[in-house]
Amino acid sequence: MFSKILIANRGEIACRIMRTATRMGIRTVAVYSEADAGARHVALADEALAIGPAAARESYLNIDRIITAARQSGAQGIHPGYGFLSEDADFATACAQAGINFIGPSASAIAAMGSKSEAKALMVRAGVPVVPGYHGDDQTDVLLKREAATIGWPVLIKACAGGGGKGMRVVPSAKDFPAALESCRRESRAAFGDDRLLLEKCLEQPRHIEIQVFRDSHGNGVYLFERDCSIQRRHQKVLEEAPAPGLSIKERNEMGRVALAAADAIDYLGAGTVEFLRDRDGHFYFMEMNTRLQVEHPVTELITGQDLVEWQLRVADGQPLPLTQQQLTLNGHAIEVRLYAEDPERDFLPATGHLTHLRFPNDSMHIRVDSGVRTGDSITVHYDPMIAKLIVWGPDRDDALRRMQSALAETQVAGVRTNIDLLASIIAHPDFREARLDTGFIERHRDALLTPVHALDTTVLALAALHVLLDRARCASAGALTSTEPGSPWHLVDGWRLNGQHTEILRLRSRGGEHAIGIMPRHDGYLLCIHDQNLSASARMDESGNLVARLDGRTVRATTVQHGNQVTVMLAGRSREFTLIDSLAGELDADAAAGGLTSPMPGRIVEVRVRAGDTVQRGDTLMIIEAMKMEHAVIAPAAGKVNVMHFKAGDMVNEGVELLVLVSTAKT
């Protein structure tokens, strides 16, 4: 067995691999970019080596630098995790040439499944059913558009070398095809260095079901049952569960048999996942094979009681599989949700920020948390915006659902917007609880799942105000302690006035608008006026740092966090963010930004389609911004003339910065 391995990855998967390696007595070597020098995976490793700048192509995707790091550290094997170089045949070859064990399949197996089009052709020859489509080498626009029309609209464009929803679009009609084609090419080139595409018939309401397979160098192969990954947004998985609800034993065995046949066809070694689409009639079709460990592997571990990373290490060491197919058993039900830094209300735009507060439920036999970040870390534009994976296990699906609701309610994040409310809404949705699942679930239930929660009740606003008042008192006390006159009345913040009662107006801004809260100090706390309702209130911080408030005789406990002028209130599994408005600061001139179009997120401008002086129509794409390997179009909100362009292709921009000035030509 290896005595030392290098992990060619970052974040939660690097931390997760280290956990198993440490348990097995294997020393670990981390690699890190300049942006990750203080990251959690670096702190957990026995050794850590810098490999370059923040940009992934200059660090985590740089084969030479990773091989050099492995040689310097004396690592005998490299575990690629998932993403980055995990499915790069050239990387597997480079490891072999350097005499370092690649903890994964052979380069030839990766290459066979790396091209989605070639993989489908191989599966057809092996007798595996595939989705109708075009997988050819001719990549001209004219040919692809003709093939799409032959397949029939809607059609799905996919990156041949891709996965994770990158380089993928559903195209509803012929007129939408050219723009979607170019966007997929560009996104695929940026994510995988390969812009070849394939086309598939877009199945109606399919389920996404995948089979976990494992093969060793002794000719043994098993499948560790299936996972349902139908809950997706932007063709990327959000929630996974195992086993797949409603799948019969006969279907499970047949899909497992076909998945192993796919692995046998390429003489596969190690952990792999064969992904299928299952239509409403129960027919299933090969979609792709991921030649690596999957993000969602923990649900398989929880229902089988097996450590898949340990299996990977043992197979890479030349050992036989730990169990046979007959020895594998399925126990209970597991659900995983992916907690992302993103904004579901803004079409799931990636979010960035500083994690000022982070709290997860404690690990137990029922709850597991895989995360690569800690309080104080930052979510940047450079890498995937995943914060953590919450995984629960129960003896049945209903129990697992109940435990996931509880786990989400205990999870707290402040400093960056997340999808936690969406995840809670999915778990609570009647159709999800009844296992009425398909890949269009989120889009079909969008109004119910993504309804903006802008209405703020009196309790949440009162808690935000009380936090501000307590923080103000804390700062005043700290100032008094360092003052030459600690007893001076100028250090008091109790609102005392010589000639009568003092009332202050505290202003907070949220997504729902601006809120004015009247505050009148009293001997036992405050009288708050919120939405024309008077509320007797007092508060203190307990030993855990939680806010304990008394509101009209009712005790409410919440977590509140302040960073600068940003205040976050976390109550009953929901987070609400506020901006404290300085009443002495002037308001921005609304006319100053009139006609300006701002960046919806931090990222890089990959294409500019207009110049100063151009006339555009409402709905025209003005420029395209890339962040975290996904593209987002900046659309003209009205007909107009481009007056000023502030940026060009290749420029990096921050969220909220003005990109261009558009003078409206709409008739009034």
Disulfide bonds with the S-S distance in Angstrom:
none
